[in-house]
Amino acid sequence: MTAAQSDIIASVARRQSEIDAPSSQIAHFDVNAPLHLACQQDLAPFSVAYQTYGTLNAAKSNAILICHALTADQYVATQHPITGKPGWWDIMVGPGKPIDTERFFVICSNVLGGCMGSTGPASINPKTGAPYGIDFPVITIGDMVEAQARLIDYLGIDQLFAVVGGSMGGMQVVEWASRFKDRVFAAVPIATTAWHSSQNIAFHEVGRQAVMADPNWQSGNYYATDKVPRNGLAVARMAAHITYLSEEALHRKFGRSLQDRSEKTFSFNADFQVESYLRHQGSSFVDRFDANSYLYITRAMDYFDLREGRGSVLADAFRGTQTRFCVVSFTSDWLYPTRESRRIVQALNAVAANVSFVEIESDKGHDAFLLDEPTFHATVRGFLNAAALKHGLGTAGNGA
């Protein structure tokens, strides 16, 4: 066995350990409390893995739920147990940071269908004693939010001070604000949309087909074997990652520079730096993410449409809301361009909601919300501070 093969086996073992016995906190819901899914199936038992930061005040009024994007998890501000890297939003969440854990009690859970401790396709199906695989029911963003609401109930919190998230996390934010209007005081949907476009559905389908075309996928039943669909999932990640960046960001970082060579090889090796970068993104992603979870979560995003079941127009989804909103977009985001955020703002304005909107000038593309963007950070900090004052939490620096 080669060293590379040993590393692969070790990474798969670490990931399976996090699925079976996550190192984060976990809330279990037994067979007597099934989760009724949009597909009309009941899921029970099920679990939600989560991390918390800061201290919940006596009134339980300072809780912020952070909703993660497609490839993230509950480790928003702590070291990831598989990769060893800092939390995926460590730049935003922590003491003195825009989402200040010295003031707020921050909760972040792994979404339903995920692979870091919450119930998903890699979890054990109690009816068979084996992993669900593709027998796991197809889920929606609404189902993810219902599971999060169960977690918030479990923690004894009646109303969240704020729900914050970007990309798929932003979908969860607006779903929360529509589904649980009396439980969300403030909402910050970032770089997101009210429904998935046909273009984004198309990108996801390419990724899913890459996974399912990998012979190691084995119709989703690879868990009991020593083979996983690494190549297919890596290609899916590579294709998706391109959509998270902008042309300007790619050009600034790579241009047409060659990778560790002075001349083209006239082969299909990774001649260009950008090729090498994408291959690294693909291979490292496979070490921490489950292929079937990727299928289920992308499908949930594709099914997302906030209008469904709520009326004929988007504004109906927010009618009667008392939530305060801060909607944020980025100028170079072509995955969820500013027009998608404006659509949400217009719907909120149509029902006289309390909403502010900021378009951040950035050339970093969709991933700008994860990066060092001072104007964005100041926007979130300012909005939360103002909302906290209205919510009776006092001014920044005076405690919660």
C-alpha positions, 0 to 999 in steps of 0.5 A, spaced: 500 500 500 502 506 498 503 512 502 497 516 498 493 510 499 494 510 507 492 517 507 486 516 503 484 510 508 486 514 514 482 520 512 475 516 510 476 513 517 476 520 520 470 522 517 466 516 518 468 517 526 465 524 525 459 521 522 458 516 528 461 519 534 462 527 532 466 531 537 461 536 537 455 536 541 449 533 539 442 533 540 438 526 539 431 526 537 428 519 538 422 515 534 417 518 538 419 525 535 419 524 528 421 529 523 416 530 518 419 531 511 417 535 505 417 528 501 411 526 506 416 521 509 417 521 517 425 521 519 426 518 526 430 517 530 435 523 528 440 527 530 443 534 530 450 535 531 452 543 533 457 547 536 456 553 541 460 559 542 459 564 548 454 564 554 447 564 553 444 570 558 439 569 563 433 571 559 435 567 553 435 573 548 442 573 545 442 567 541 445 567 534 444 561 529 449 561 524 447 557 518 452 554 514 453 553 506 453 547 502 460 544 504 461 547 511 459 544 517 458 546 525 465 548 526 464 555 524 469 558 529 473 552 532 478 547 529 476 542 524 477 535 527 478 532 520 482 537 516 485 541 522 484 548 519 481 554 523 473 554 523 470 556 516 468 563 519 473 564 524 474 571 521 467 573 523 465 569 529 469 570 536 471 575 541 471 582 539 469 580 532 463 582 528 459 576 531 462 577 538 462 571 542 463 576 548 456 578 547 452 573 543 451 566 544 452 563 537 450 556 535 451 553 529 449 546 527 451 541 521 445 541 516 440 535 516 443 530 510 450 533 512 456 528 514 459 531 520 454 528 525 447 530 523 443 525 520 444 524 513 445 518 508 452 516 511 448 515 518 445 508 520 438 506 518 435 503 524 431 499 519 437 495 516 443 496 521 447 499 515 448 506 512 442 509 509 445 511 502 440 513 497 435 510 501 435 516 505 429 521 504 430 526 499 430 533 503 429 540 502 432 547 505 425 547 509 427 540 512 433 543 514 430 549 518 425 544 521 431 540 524 434 546 527 428 549 530 428 542 534 435 544 536 433 551 538 427 548 542 432 543 545 436 548 548 430 552 551 430 558 546 424 561 544 426 566 540 433 567 536 436 574 537 438 573 529 439 568 524 445 569 519 448 565 513 451 566 506 449 562 500 445 556 502 446 559 509 442 565 506 437 560 504 436 557 511 435 565 513 430 567 509 426 560 510 427 561 518 424 568 517 418 566 513 417 559 517 418 562 524 416 569 524 415 570 531 422 566 533 427 571 529 428 578 531 433 579 526 435 576 519 442 577 515 441 573 509 448 574 505 449 572 498 443 568 497 437 567 493 429 566 494 429 560 489 435 557 485 435 559 478 436 554 472 443 555 471 445 553 478 440 547 478 444 546 471 451 546 475 449 542 480 446 537 476 453 536 472 456 535 479 451 530 481 452 526 474 460 526 475 459 523 482 454 518 480 458 516 473 464 514 478 464 506 478 466 507 485 459 510 487 456 503 487 449 506 486 451 510 493 452 503 497 460 504 497 460 505 505 461 497 506 467 497 501 474 500 501 472 504 495 469 511 495 467 515 489 473 520 490 474 522 482 467 523 481 466 528 487 473 531 486 470 533 479 464 536 482 467 540 487 472 543 482 466 545 477 462 548 483 469 552 486 469 555 479 462 558 481 465 561 487 470 565 484 470 571 480 474 572 473 478 578 476 480 573 482 482 568 478 486 572 474 489 576 479 491 569 483 493 565 477 493 569 470 496 564 465 502 562 469 505 555 469 505 550 475 512 549 477 515 549 470 517 554 465 514 551 458 508 547 456 509 540 457 504 539 451 500 533 455 494 533 459 498 534 466 496 540 470 500 545 466 497 551 469 497 554 476 489 554 476 489 547 474 493 545 479 489 549 484 482 546 482 485 539 483 488 540 490 481 543 491 477 537 489 482 532 492 482 535 499 474 536 499 474 528 498 477 527 505 472 531 509 466 530 505 461 524 503 459 524 496 452 522 498 451 528 502 453 532 496 448 529 492 442 530 497 444 537 499 445 540 492 438 537 491 435 540 497 438 547 494 435 546 487 428 544 490 429 551 494 423 556 492 421 560 498 414 562 494 412 555 494 406 554 499 406 561 501 402 565 495 403 567 488 408 572 489 414 572 494 412 578 498 407 573 501 412 569 504 414 575 509 407 578 510 406 579 517 413 579 519 416 583 524 423 581 523 429 586 522 433 584 515 439 586 513 440 583 506 447 583 503 450 582 496 457 582 492 458 586 486 462 580 483 458 574 485 455 571 479 453 565 482 447 569 486 448 576 483 445 582 486 439 582 482 437 576 487 438 580 493 434 585 490 428 581 489 428 579 496 429 586 498 423 588 494 418 583 497 420 585 504 419 592 502 412 590 499 410 588 506 413 594 509 418 590 513 424 593 516 429 592 511 436 595 509 440 593 503 448 593 502 451 591 496 459 590 497 464 592 492 468 586 491 472 583 486 472 576 490 466 573 487 461 569 491 466 567 496 467 574 498 463 573 504 468 568 507 474 573 506 477 579 509 472 584 506 472 590 511 466 593 509 462 587 509 464 586 516 463 593 518 456 592 515 454 586 519 457 588 526 453 595 525 447 592 524 447 587 529 449 592 534 443 596 532 438 590 533 441 588 539 440 595 542 433 595 540 432 588 543 434 590 549 441 587 549 445 594 551 450 597 547 456 593 545 461 593 550 456 593 556 455 585 556 449 581 554 
